[in-house]
């Protein structure tokens, strides 16, 4: 069968590409291997609980997301703009004083960093708010740790705040992720909120998929191989197209096109527990500032968004860096009991999600071996690994490839 564009992969990048191609007048087919679109952005619904695959939040300040998504329809519920940091057997509040001025004093007095550290955070925030995203990604790279030290932050605030906070985002506590990624994330947190859609993170790809014409998205359609401009599904069906877009993650892309360079990934596990009473009674992220134990961060998503748990119950989400197993669950329970009391041993363990390819590693030594766009004549790559590892990176990559295909088609027509 013939199509103008075939997109392999129905994650955020592939869906974004399909949407923008449609806006540009192209017909396309999207082949997604699983039974739902979204790639790594997935949600399960278990006994009235909403379980996202891994700890995920949506940052409302993402520029591309603002232009593509209907925030009102997503019905976003916001996290508290700050965190509680566990240190010295207590929880200490760190708030964004621009949005929570009433908590400014407790933030200043917290032992999470020095007064100088907190002044430097204010200066960093001001600089980034007035910097464009493009400018941030054009600057020279250091590791995040090097950048924090260069800017004069103390070891105290690095260990007690930046490691657990950024570790939960980058999925590595060594802070070797490139400083440009750190500054992008810090800018997004400063300008907007971390949020959860009403029915879980899967609402995001679901909304984009619903914008596509009927017949564009094909789920349960894994691709076996690409030969020239022909795509063969595992079912044996073949399709040819003028343009093929490979919108899978980096590992799946390499399986189909071995010439694509290998990429490394950061791993995370998220453990979900059902509680009769929430251990944290506000919509806040809790960070492990003690540097010991398996927990990196936790939250009670049902305090953020009440749809995440059935009436009378609460959902606890605990994030661990690396793989999760029975021993991990035992150690997490022990740490939860230390923090919240022995009732933690009675919380029902719902599920553990280990995501082996949760985030593409983006170290300061990162060389962008592939970028969004043409990889070889007729074959285009898109995905967050082609830009930067985030929801925004995936959406931007899809739009860029759609625009490049449009430009190539126009040039061919003119010739």
C-alpha positions as CSV (number, residue, x, y, z in Angstrom):
1,X,0.0,0.0,0.0
2,X,1.1,3.5,-0.7
3,X,1.3,6.5,1.7
4,X,3.0,9.9,1.6
5,X,4.5,9.5,5.0
6,X,4.9,6.4,7.3
7,X,5.7,7.1,10.9
8,X,7.0,4.2,13.0
9,X,6.2,4.8,16.6
10,X,3.2,6.3,18.3
11,X,4.9,8.0,21.2
12,X,4.8,11.7,21.7
13,X,7.3,12.4,19.0
14,X,5.5,10.3,16.4
15,X,2.1,11.7,17.4
16,X,3.4,15.3,17.2
17,X,4.9,14.6,13.8
18,X,1.7,13.1,12.5
19,X,-0.4,16.1,13.8
20,X,1.8,18.7,12.2
21,X,2.1,16.8,8.9
22,X,-1.7,16.8,8.8
23,X,-1.7,20.5,9.4
24,X,0.7,20.9,6.5
25,X,-1.5,18.8,4.2
26,X,0.2,15.4,4.2
27,X,-1.4,12.1,4.6
28,X,0.3,9.6,6.8
29,X,0.1,6.4,8.7
30,X,1.4,5.8,12.2
31,X,2.3,2.3,13.2
32,X,2.6,1.7,17.0
33,X,3.7,-1.6,18.4
34,X,1.7,-1.5,21.6
35,X,-2.1,-1.4,22.1
36,X,-2.1,2.3,23.1
37,X,-0.3,5.4,21.9
38,X,2.1,7.3,24.1
39,X,5.4,5.3,24.2
40,X,6.9,5.7,27.7
41,X,4.0,8.0,28.7
42,X,1.5,5.4,29.8
43,X,-1.0,4.9,32.6
44,X,-2.7,1.9,34.1
45,X,-6.0,1.9,36.0
46,X,-6.0,-0.6,38.9
47,X,-8.8,-1.0,41.4
48,X,-9.7,2.7,41.1
49,X,-6.0,3.9,41.3
50,X,-4.3,5.8,38.5
51,X,-0.8,4.4,38.1
52,X,1.5,6.2,35.7
53,X,4.4,4.2,34.3
54,X,7.1,5.7,36.5
55,X,7.1,9.0,38.4
56,X,6.1,11.5,35.7
57,X,4.9,15.1,35.9
58,X,3.9,17.5,33.2
59,X,5.6,21.0,33.3
60,X,3.0,23.6,32.2
61,X,5.6,26.0,31.0
62,X,6.8,23.8,28.1
63,X,6.5,26.2,25.0
64,X,5.7,23.5,22.4
65,X,3.2,21.8,24.6
66,X,1.4,25.1,25.1
67,X,0.8,25.4,21.4
68,X,-0.2,21.8,20.8
69,X,-2.2,20.8,23.9
70,X,-5.5,22.0,25.3
71,X,-4.6,22.5,28.9
72,X,-8.3,23.1,29.9
73,X,-9.3,19.8,28.5
74,X,-6.5,18.0,30.3
75,X,-7.8,19.5,33.6
76,X,-4.4,19.8,35.2
77,X,-3.9,19.6,38.9
78,X,-0.7,21.3,40.2
79,X,1.9,20.3,42.7
80,X,3.0,22.7,45.4
81,X,5.7,24.9,44.0
82,X,8.5,23.7,46.3
83,X,9.4,20.6,48.2
84,X,9.7,19.0,51.6
85,X,13.3,17.8,52.2
86,X,14.0,15.0,54.6
87,X,17.1,15.7,56.6
88,X,18.2,15.1,60.2
89,X,15.0,13.1,60.9
90,X,12.8,16.1,60.0
91,X,11.0,17.5,56.9
92,X,12.1,21.0,55.9
93,X,10.2,23.2,53.6
94,X,11.7,24.7,50.5
95,X,9.3,26.9,48.6
96,X,9.2,29.2,45.6
97,X,8.9,32.5,47.4
98,X,7.5,34.2,44.2
99,X,4.4,31.9,44.3
100,X,4.4,31.0,48.0
101,X,5.5,34.3,49.7
102,X,3.9,33.1,53.0
103,X,6.5,30.2,53.1
104,X,9.5,32.4,52.3
105,X,10.6,32.7,56.0
106,X,10.5,28.9,56.6
107,X,12.5,28.5,53.3
108,X,15.1,31.0,54.5
109,X,15.4,29.3,57.9
110,X,15.6,25.8,56.6
111,X,19.0,24.0,57.0
112,X,18.9,22.8,53.4
113,X,21.3,25.5,52.3
114,X,22.9,28.7,53.4
115,X,21.4,32.2,53.1
116,X,24.0,32.8,50.3
117,X,22.7,29.6,48.5
118,X,19.2,30.9,48.6
119,X,20.2,34.3,47.2
120,X,22.1,32.5,44.4
121,X,18.9,30.5,43.6
122,X,17.0,33.8,43.3
123,X,19.7,35.2,40.9
124,X,19.7,31.9,38.9
125,X,15.9,32.1,38.6
126,X,16.0,35.7,37.4
127,X,18.7,35.0,34.8
128,X,16.9,32.0,33.4
129,X,13.4,33.6,33.3
130,X,14.9,36.2,31.0
131,X,16.8,33.7,28.9
132,X,15.2,32.0,25.9
133,X,15.1,28.2,25.6
134,X,17.2,28.5,22.4
135,X,19.9,30.6,24.2
136,X,20.1,28.0,27.0
137,X,20.7,25.1,24.6
138,X,23.3,27.1,22.6
139,X,25.6,27.7,25.6
140,X,28.8,25.7,26.4
141,X,28.3,22.6,28.4
142,X,29.4,21.6,31.8
143,X,28.1,18.9,34.0
144,X,25.3,20.1,36.3
145,X,27.5,19.4,39.2
146,X,30.3,21.5,37.7
147,X,27.9,24.3,36.9
148,X,26.5,24.4,40.4
149,X,30.0,24.5,41.9
150,X,31.1,27.2,39.4
151,X,28.1,29.3,40.5
152,X,29.2,29.1,44.1
153,X,26.5,26.8,45.6
154,X,27.6,25.1,48.7
155,X,28.0,21.3,49.2
156,X,25.2,21.5,51.7
157,X,22.5,22.6,49.2
158,X,23.9,20.4,46.4
159,X,23.7,17.3,48.6
160,X,20.4,18.0,50.4
161,X,18.4,19.6,47.6
162,X,19.9,19.5,44.1
163,X,20.9,15.8,44.1
164,X,17.5,14.4,45.1
165,X,15.5,17.0,43.2
166,X,17.5,16.7,39.9
167,X,18.2,13.0,40.5
168,X,14.4,12.4,40.2
169,X,14.3,14.3,36.9
170,X,17.5,13.1,35.3
171,X,17.4,9.7,37.0
172,X,21.0,10.0,38.1
173,X,22.3,11.5,41.3
174,X,25.9,12.1,40.2
175,X,24.6,15.2,38.4
176,X,26.6,14.4,35.2
177,X,23.7,15.6,33.1
178,X,24.6,18.6,30.9
179,X,24.2,22.0,32.6
180,X,22.0,23.2,29.7
181,X,19.4,20.5,30.5
182,X,19.5,21.6,34.2
183,X,19.0,25.2,33.3
184,X,16.1,24.3,30.9
185,X,14.4,22.3,33.6
186,X,14.9,25.0,36.3
187,X,13.5,27.6,33.9
188,X,10.4,25.4,33.3
189,X,9.8,24.9,37.0
190,X,10.3,28.7,37.6
191,X,7.8,29.7,34.9
192,X,5.1,27.1,35.4
193,X,3.9,24.3,37.6
194,X,4.5,20.5,37.8
195,X,1.1,19.0,37.1
196,X,-0.9,15.8,36.6
197,X,-3.8,15.5,34.0
198,X,-7.1,14.4,35.4
199,X,-6.9,10.8,34.2
200,X,-3.2,10.4,34.4
201,X,-0.2,11.2,32.1
202,X,-1.7,9.0,29.3
203,X,-4.2,11.9,28.8
204,X,-1.4,13.8,27.0
205,X,-0.7,11.3,24.1
206,X,-4.4,10.4,24.1
207,X,-5.4,14.0,23.4
208,X,-2.9,14.3,20.5
209,X,-4.1,11.0,19.0
210,X,-7.7,12.3,19.1
211,X,-6.6,15.2,16.9
212,X,-5.5,12.8,14.1
213,X,-7.9,11.9,11.3
214,X,-9.5,8.5,11.5
215,X,-7.3,5.8,10.1
216,X,-4.0,7.5,10.7
217,X,-3.0,5.7,13.9
218,X,-2.6,1.9,13.9
219,X,-1.9,0.2,17.2
220,X,-0.8,-3.4,17.7
221,X,1.2,-2.9,14.5
222,X,4.9,-3.7,15.3
223,X,7.3,-3.1,12.4
224,X,9.6,-6.0,11.4
225,X,12.0,-4.2,9.0
226,X,12.6,-1.2,6.7
227,X,13.9,-1.8,3.2
228,X,14.4,1.3,1.2
229,X,11.1,3.1,1.2
230,X,9.1,-0.1,2.2
231,X,8.0,-0.9,5.7
232,X,7.1,-4.5,6.6
233,X,5.0,-5.1,9.6
234,X,5.4,-8.3,11.7
235,X,2.0,-9.4,10.3
236,X,3.6,-9.5,6.9
237,X,1.8,-6.4,5.5
238,X,4.0,-4.0,3.5
239,X,3.6,-0.3,2.9
240,X,5.7,2.1,0.8
241,X,6.0,5.8,1.3
242,X,7.9,8.8,-0.1
243,X,9.0,9.6,3.5
244,X,9.6,7.3,6.4
245,X,9.9,8.7,10.0
246,X,11.5,6.6,12.6
247,X,9.9,7.9,15.9
248,X,10.7,5.1,18.3
249,X,13.1,5.4,21.2
250,X,16.8,5.1,20.4
251,X,17.2,1.4,21.1
252,X,14.2,0.4,18.9
253,X,15.4,2.7,16.2
254,X,18.8,1.0,16.2
255,X,17.2,-2.4,15.9
256,X,15.5,-1.3,12.6
257,X,18.4,0.8,11.3
258,X,21.7,-0.6,12.7
259,X,23.7,2.4,11.5
260,X,22.1,4.6,14.1
261,X,24.6,5.1,17.0
262,X,23.9,3.5,20.3
263,X,22.7,5.6,23.2
264,X,22.8,5.0,27.0
265,X,19.7,5.2,29.2
266,X,19.0,6.0,32.9
267,X,16.9,3.6,34.8
268,X,14.2,4.2,37.4
269,X,11.7,2.2,39.4
270,X,8.5,3.6,40.9
271,X,6.7,1.7,43.7
272,X,3.0,2.4,44.3
273,X,1.3,1.8,47.7
274,X,-2.3,2.2,48.8
275,X,-2.8,3.9,52.2
276,X,-5.9,4.5,54.3
277,X,-4.4,7.8,55.5
278,X,-1.9,9.8,53.4
279,X,1.6,10.0,54.9
280,X,1.9,13.5,53.4
281,X,-1.2,15.7,53.6
282,X,-0.4,18.2,50.9
283,X,0.4,18.1,47.1
284,X,4.1,18.3,47.6
285,X,7.2,16.5,46.4
286,X,9.3,15.0,49.2
287,X,13.0,14.7,48.6
288,X,15.5,12.5,50.4
289,X,18.2,15.0,51.5
290,X,19.9,12.4,53.8
291,X,21.7,10.6,51.0
292,X,21.0,7.2,52.4
293,X,18.4,4.5,51.7
294,X,16.7,3.6,48.4
295,X,14.2,6.4,48.3
296,X,15.1,9.3,46.1
297,X,11.8,11.1,46.2
298,X,8.1,10.4,46.9
299,X,4.7,12.1,46.7
300,X,1.1,11.4,47.3
301,X,-0.4,11.9,43.8
302,X,-3.9,11.7,45.1
303,X,-3.2,14.8,47.2
304,X,-2.3,16.5,43.9
305,X,-5.2,15.0,41.9
306,X,-8.0,13.3,43.8
307,X,-8.8,11.2,40.7
308,X,-5.7,9.2,41.3
309,X,-7.2,7.1,44.2
310,X,-10.7,5.8,45.0
311,X,-12.7,7.5,47.8
312,X,-11.3,6.9,51.2
313,X,-7.9,5.8,50.1
314,X,-4.6,7.5,49.1
315,X,-2.0,6.7,46.6
316,X,1.7,6.9,47.5
317,X,4.4,7.0,44.8
318,X,8.0,6.2,45.7
319,X,10.9,6.7,43.2
320,X,14.1,4.7,43.3
321,X,17.0,5.1,40.9
322,X,17.8,1.8,39.3
323,X,16.0,-1.5,39.1
324,X,13.3,-2.5,41.6
325,X,12.9,-6.0,43.1
326,X,11.5,-7.7,46.2
327,X,14.6,-6.6,48.2
328,X,14.0,-3.0,47.0
329,X,10.4,-3.1,48.2
330,X,11.5,-4.3,51.6
331,X,14.1,-1.6,52.0
332,X,11.7,1.0,50.8
333,X,9.2,-0.1,53.5
334,X,11.8,0.1,56.1
335,X,12.7,3.7,55.1
336,X,9.0,4.7,54.9
337,X,8.5,3.3,58.4
338,X,11.5,5.3,59.7
339,X,10.0,8.4,58.2
340,X,6.3,8.0,58.9
341,X,5.9,5.3,61.5
342,X,5.2,1.5,61.6
343,X,1.9,1.9,59.7
344,X,4.0,1.9,56.6
345,X,4.4,-1.9,56.9
346,X,0.6,-2.2,56.4
347,X,0.3,-0.2,53.2
348,X,-0.7,-2.3,50.3
349,X,2.0,-2.6,47.6
350,X,0.1,-2.1,44.3
351,X,2.7,-2.3,41.7
352,X,6.4,-1.6,40.9
353,X,7.3,-0.2,37.5
354,X,10.9,-0.5,36.4
355,X,11.6,1.5,33.3
356,X,14.9,0.4,31.9
357,X,14.9,3.1,29.2
358,X,13.2,5.8,31.1
359,X,15.4,8.7,30.0
360,X,18.1,9.0,27.4
361,X,21.4,9.9,29.2
362,X,22.4,13.4,28.4
363,X,25.8,13.9,30.0
364,X,28.0,17.0,29.5
365,X,30.2,15.0,27.2
366,X,27.1,14.4,25.1
367,X,27.7,14.7,21.3
368,X,24.4,14.9,19.4
369,X,25.3,12.1,17.1
370,X,21.8,12.2,15.5
371,X,19.4,15.2,15.4
372,X,15.8,15.5,14.4
373,X,15.6,15.4,10.7
374,X,16.9,13.4,7.7
375,X,19.2,10.5,8.5
376,X,19.4,9.3,4.9
377,X,17.4,10.2,1.8
378,X,13.7,9.4,2.5
379,X,14.4,8.4,6.2
380,X,13.9,10.8,9.1
381,X,14.5,10.5,12.8
382,X,12.6,12.1,15.6
383,X,12.3,11.5,19.3
384,X,13.5,13.1,22.5
385,X,16.9,11.5,22.1
386,X,17.3,13.7,19.0
387,X,16.7,16.9,21.0
388,X,16.7,16.7,24.8
389,X,15.1,14.1,27.1
390,X,11.7,15.5,28.0
391,X,8.1,15.6,26.9
392,X,8.9,19.0,25.3
393,X,11.9,17.5,23.5
394,X,9.7,14.8,21.9
395,X,7.0,17.3,20.8
396,X,9.6,19.7,19.4
397,X,11.3,16.9,17.5
398,X,8.1,15.7,15.9
399,X,7.2,19.3,14.7
400,X,10.7,19.9,13.3
401,X,10.6,16.7,11.2
402,X,7.2,17.5,9.9
403,X,8.4,20.9,8.8
404,X,11.6,19.4,7.2
405,X,9.5,16.9,5.3
406,X,7.3,19.7,4.1
407,X,10.3,21.7,2.9
408,X,11.8,18.7,1.1
409,X,8.5,18.0,-0.6
410,X,8.2,21.6,-1.7
411,X,11.8,21.6,-3.1
412,X,11.2,18.4,-5.0
413,X,8.0,19.8,-6.5
414,X,9.8,22.9,-7.5
415,X,12.5,21.0,-9.2
